[in-house]
Structures are given as C-alpha cells and as structure tokens.
Amino acid sequence: MSELVTEFWPVQPEPGSVADQLIKKGEAKGFALGEARGEARGEARGETRASIKMIRILQSILGESESSDEEFLGKSLDDLQTMIESLRAKIGNRPSA
C-alpha cells in the first residue's frame, strides 16, 4: 500500500497527518478483510476434509470401495453433504442381521 501511495503521491505524509491516518486506516481495513477471508477459506477446507473423511468411513461401513482423492475434485461442500446423506440412507435401509 505504501509503495502505491508513494508512486502516485511522491510527498511523504507526516506522521499523524490526515494523509498518514488515512493510509493507516486503509491498511488496517485491508488487513482485517484479508484475515477474514483467510479464516473463511480455512474453515471451508476443514469442513471439506471432515466431509471426505465421513464419506470414506460410511463407504467402509457399507463395504463399498472408498472414493479416491480424484473423485472429490471439483465437488462442492453441498455435493459432499449430499453424498453423506445418500450413504447414511443406505445404512439405514440395510436389513438387520
């Protein structure tokens, strides 16, 4: 951000000046936004990993071959949840032993 400002505004803002305060405010806002996006992506990745693990456990319980990593590529979290629901339904419909 500072590099961008100095490129278009060659005068160095004085510490505590309005320009300096605006720059700091913009940097803080950008940092907070980036941090929030990073946390959201991290949570989504964690949910995806947990869903894949659940799918493989359910497949194992059913005696099905476990899906490969490639089979999960491009699947959304909603797709994975649908797979989980389908596998759970299969388990619920199995005849009692």
FIKOLZA-1660 file (N, C-alpha, C; in steps of 0.1 Angstrom, whole numbers, plus 5000, padded with zeros to 4 digits):
% residues 97
   i   px   py   pz ch aa at
   1 5008 4988 5000  A  M  N
   1 5000 5000 5000  A  M CA
   1 5009 5012 5000  A  M  C
   2 5019 5013 5009  A  S  N
   2 5028 5024 5009  A  S CA
   2 5035 5027 4996  A  S  C
   3 5039 5016 4989  A  E  N
   3 5046 5017 4977  A  E CA
   3 5036 5024 4966  A  E  C
   4 5024 5020 4967  A  L  N
   4 5014 5025 4957  A  L CA
   4 5012 5040 4960  A  L  C
   5 5011 5043 4973  A  V  N
   5 5009 5057 4976  A  V CA
   5 5021 5066 4972  A  V  C
   6 5033 5061 4974  A  T  N
   6 5045 5069 4971  A  T CA
   6 5046 5070 4956  A  T  C
   7 5041 5060 4948  A  E  N
   7 5042 5061 4934  A  E CA
   7 5033 5072 4928  A  E  C
   8 5021 5073 4934  A  F  N
   8 5012 5083 4929  A  F CA
   8 5012 5096 4937  A  F  C
   9 5018 5096 4949  A  W  N
   9 5019 5108 4957  A  W CA
   9 5033 5108 4963  A  W  C
  10 5042 5115 4956  A  P  N
  10 5056 5114 4959  A  P CA
  10 5060 5121 4972  A  P  C
  11 5051 5129 4978  A  V  N
  11 5053 5136 4990  A  V CA
  11 5051 5126 5002  A  V  C
  12 5060 5125 5011  A  Q  N
  12 5059 5116 5022  A  Q CA
  12 5050 5122 5033  A  Q  C
  13 5039 5116 5036  A  P  N
  13 5030 5122 5046  A  P CA
  13 5036 5122 5060  A  P  C
  14 5034 5133 5067  A  E  N
  14 5039 5135 5080  A  E CA
  14 5032 5125 5090  A  E  C
  15 5040 5119 5099  A  P  N
  15 5033 5111 5109  A  P CA
  15 5022 5119 5117  A  P  C
  16 5010 5113 5118  A  G  N
  16 4999 5120 5125  A  G CA
  16 4991 5129 5116  A  G  C
  17 4995 5131 5103  A  S  N
  17 4988 5139 5094  A  S CA
  17 4975 5132 5090  A  S  C
  18 4966 5139 5084  A  V  N
  18 4954 5133 5078  A  V CA
  18 4957 5122 5068  A  V  C
  19 4967 5125 5059  A  A  N
  19 4971 5115 5049  A  A CA
  19 4976 5103 5056  A  A  C
  20 4985 5105 5066  A  D  N
  20 4990 5093 5073  A  D CA
  20 4980 5085 5080  A  D  C
  21 4970 5092 5086  A  Q  N
  21 4959 5085 5093  A  Q CA
  21 4950 5077 5083  A  Q  C
  22 4948 5083 5071  A  L  N
  22 4940 5076 5061  A  L CA
  22 4947 5064 5056  A  L  C
  23 4960 5065 5054  A  I  N
  23 4968 5054 5049  A  I CA
  23 4968 5042 5060  A  I  C
  24 4970 5046 5072  A  K  N
  24 4969 5036 5083  A  K CA
  24 4956 5029 5084  A  K  C
  25 4945 5037 5082  A  K  N
  25 4931 5032 5083  A  K CA
  25 4929 5022 5072  A  K  C
  26 4934 5026 5060  A  G  N
  26 4932 5017 5048  A  G CA
  26 4940 5004 5049  A  G  C
  27 4952 5005 5055  A  E  N
  27 4960 4993 5057  A  E CA
  27 4953 4984 5067  A  E  C
  28 4948 4990 5078  A  A  N
  28 4941 4982 5088  A  A CA
  28 4929 4975 5083  A  A  C
  29 4921 4982 5075  A  K  N
  29 4909 4976 5069  A  K CA
  29 4913 4965 5059  A  K  C
  30 4923 4967 5051  A  G  N
  30 4927 4957 5042  A  G CA
  30 4932 4944 5049  A  G  C
  31 4940 4947 5060  A  F  N
  31 4945 4935 5068  A  F CA
  31 4933 4927 5074  A  F  C
  32 4923 4934 5079  A  A  N
  32 4912 4928 5086  A  A CA
  32 4904 4920 5075  A  A  C
  33 4902 4926 5063  A  L  N
  33 4895 4919 5053  A  L CA
  33 4902 4906 5048  A  L  C
  34 4915 4907 5046  A  G  N
  34 4923 4896 5042  A  G CA
  34 4923 4885 5053  A  G  C
  35 4923 4889 5065  A  E  N
  35 4923 4879 5076  A  E CA
  35 4910 4872 5077  A  E  C
  36 4899 4879 5075  A  A  N
  36 4886 4873 5075  A  A CA
  36 4884 4863 5063  A  A  C
  37 4889 4867 5052  A  R  N
  37 4888 4858 5040  A  R CA
  37 4896 4846 5042  A  R  C
  38 4908 4847 5048  A  G  N
  38 4917 4836 5051  A  G CA
  38 4910 4826 5061  A  G  C
  39 4904 4831 5071  A  E  N
  39 4897 4823 5081  A  E CA
  39 4886 4816 5074  A  E  C
  40 4878 4822 5066  A  A  N
  40 4867 4816 5059  A  A CA
  40 4871 4804 5050  A  A  C
  41 4882 4807 5043  A  R  N
  41 4887 4796 5034  A  R CA
  41 4892 4784 5043  A  R  C
  42 4899 4788 5054  A  G  N
  42 4904 4777 5063  A  G CA
  42 4893 4769 5068  A  G  C
  43 4882 4775 5072  A  E  N
  43 4871 4768 5078  A  E CA
  43 4864 4759 5067  A  E  C
  44 4863 4764 5055  A  A  N
  44 4857 4756 5044  A  A CA
  44 4866 4744 5041  A  A  C
  45 4879 4746 5041  A  R  N
  45 4888 4735 5039  A  R CA
  45 4887 4724 5049  A  R  C
  46 4885 4729 5062  A  G  N
  46 4884 4719 5073  A  G CA
  46 4871 4711 5072  A  G  C
  47 4860 4718 5068  A  E  N
  47 4847 4711 5066  A  E CA
  47 4848 4702 5055  A  E  C
  48 4855 4705 5044  A  T  N
  48 4856 4696 5032  A  T CA
  48 4864 4684 5036  A  T  C
  49 4875 4685 5044  A  R  N
  49 4883 4674 5048  A  R CA
  49 4874 4665 5057  A  R  C
  50 4867 4671 5066  A  A  N
  50 4859 4663 5075  A  A CA
  50 4848 4655 5068  A  A  C
  51 4842 4662 5058  A  S  N
  51 4831 4655 5049  A  S CA
  51 4837 4644 5042  A  S  C
  52 4849 4645 5036  A  I  N
  52 4855 4635 5028  A  I CA
  52 4858 4623 5038  A  I  C
  53 4863 4626 5049  A  K  N
  53 4866 4615 5059  A  K CA
  53 4853 4608 5063  A  K  C
  54 4842 4615 5065  A  M  N
  54 4830 4609 5068  A  M CA
  54 4825 4600 5057  A  M  C
  55 4826 4605 5045  A  I  N
  55 4822 4597 5033  A  I CA
  55 4830 4583 5033  A  I  C
  56 4843 4584 5035  A  R  N
  56 4851 4572 5034  A  R CA
  56 4847 4562 5046  A  R  C
  57 4844 4568 5057  A  I  N
  57 4840 4559 5069  A  I CA
  57 4827 4552 5065  A  I  C
  58 4817 4560 5060  A  L  N
  58 4804 4554 5057  A  L CA
  58 4806 4544 5045  A  L  C
  59 4814 4546 5036  A  Q  N
  59 4817 4536 5025  A  Q CA
  59 4823 4524 5031  A  Q  C
  60 4832 4525 5040  A  S  N
  60 4838 4514 5047  A  S CA
  60 4828 4505 5054  A  S  C
  61 4819 4512 5061  A  I  N
  61 4808 4505 5069  A  I CA
  61 4799 4497 5059  A  I  C
  62 4797 4503 5048  A  L  N
  62 4788 4497 5038  A  L CA
  62 4796 4486 5030  A  L  C
  63 4809 4485 5031  A  G  N
  63 4816 4475 5024  A  G CA
  63 4819 4480 5009  A  G  C
  64 4817 4493 5007  A  E  N
  64 4820 4498 4994  A  E CA
  64 4835 4502 4993  A  E  C
  65 4840 4503 4981  A  S  N
  65 4853 4508 4979  A  S CA
  65 4854 4523 4982  A  S  C
  66 4864 4527 4989  A  E  N
  66 4865 4542 4992  A  E CA
  66 4868 4550 4980  A  E  C
  67 4862 4561 4979  A  S  N
  67 4864 4571 4968  A  S CA
  67 4879 4576 4969  A  S  C
  68 4884 4578 4957  A  S  N
  68 4898 4583 4956  A  S CA
  68 4898 4598 4957  A  S  C
  69 4909 4604 4960  A  D  N
  69 4910 4619 4961  A  D CA
  69 4905 4625 4948  A  D  C
  70 4908 4619 4937  A  E  N
  70 4904 4624 4924  A  E CA
  70 4889 4625 4922  A  E  C
  71 4882 4616 4928  A  E  N
  71 4868 4616 4927  A  E CA
  71 4861 4628 4935  A  E  C
  72 4869 4634 4944  A  F  N
  72 4864 4645 4952  A  F CA
  72 4867 4658 4945  A  F  C
  73 4876 4658 4935  A  L  N
  73 4880 4671 4929  A  L CA
  73 4868 4678 4923  A  L  C
  74 4867 4691 4925  A  G  N
  74 4856 4698 4919  A  G CA
  74 4842 4697 4926  A  G  C
  75 4842 4689 4936  A  K  N
  75 4829 4687 4944  A  K CA
  75 4828 4699 4954  A  K  C
  76 4816 4704 4955  A  S  N
  76 4814 4715 4965  A  S CA
  76 4810 4708 4978  A  S  C
  77 4810 4716 4988  A  L  N
  77 4806 4711 5002  A  L CA
  77 4792 4706 5001  A  L  C
  78 4783 4712 4994  A  D  N
  78 4769 4707 4992  A  D CA
  78 4769 4694 4986  A  D  C
  79 4778 4692 4975  A  D  N
  79 4779 4679 4969  A  D CA
  79 4783 4668 4979  A  D  C
  80 4793 4671 4987  A  L  N
  80 4798 4662 4997  A  L CA
  80 4787 4658 5007  A  L  C
  81 4780 4668 5011  A  Q  N
  81 4769 4666 5021  A  Q CA
  81 4758 4657 5015  A  Q  C
  82 4755 4659 5002  A  T  N
  82 4745 4650 4995  A  T CA
  82 4750 4636 4995  A  T  C
  83 4763 4634 4993  A  M  N
  83 4769 4620 4993  A  M CA
  83 4768 4614 5006  A  M  C
  84 4770 4622 5017  A  I  N
  84 4769 4617 5031  A  I CA
  84 4755 4613 5033  A  I  C
  85 4745 4621 5030  A  E  N
  85 4731 4618 5032  A  E CA
  85 4727 4605 5025  A  E  C
  86 4732 4603 5013  A  S  N
  86 4729 4591 5005  A  S CA
  86 4735 4579 5011  A  S  C
  87 4747 4580 5016  A  L  N
  87 4753 4568 5023  A  L CA
  87 4747 4565 5036  A  L  C
  88 4743 4575 5043  A  R  N
  88 4736 4573 5056  A  R CA
  88 4722 4566 5053  A  R  C
  89 4715 4570 5043  A  A  N
  89 4703 4564 5039  A  A CA
  89 4705 4549 5036  A  A  C
  90 4715 4546 5029  A  K  N
  90 4719 4532 5025  A  K CA
  90 4721 4524 5038  A  K  C
  91 4728 4530 5048  A  I  N
  91 4730 4523 5061  A  I CA
  91 4717 4521 5068  A  I  C
  92 4708 4531 5068  A  G  N
  92 4695 4530 5074  A  G CA
  92 4686 4519 5068  A  G  C
  93 4688 4517 5055  A  N  N
  93 4679 4508 5047  A  N CA
  93 4685 4493 5047  A  N  C
  94 4696 4491 5053  A  R  N
  94 4702 4478 5053  A  R CA
  94 4693 4468 5062  A  R  C
  95 4692 4456 5057  A  P  N
  95 4684 4447 5066  A  P CA
  95 4692 4443 5079  A  P  C
  96 4685 4441 5089  A  S  N
  96 4691 4438 5102  A  S CA
  96 4697 4424 5101  A  S  C
  97 4708 4422 5108  A  A  N
  97 4715 4409 5108  A  A CA
  97 4710 4400 5119  A  A  C
% end
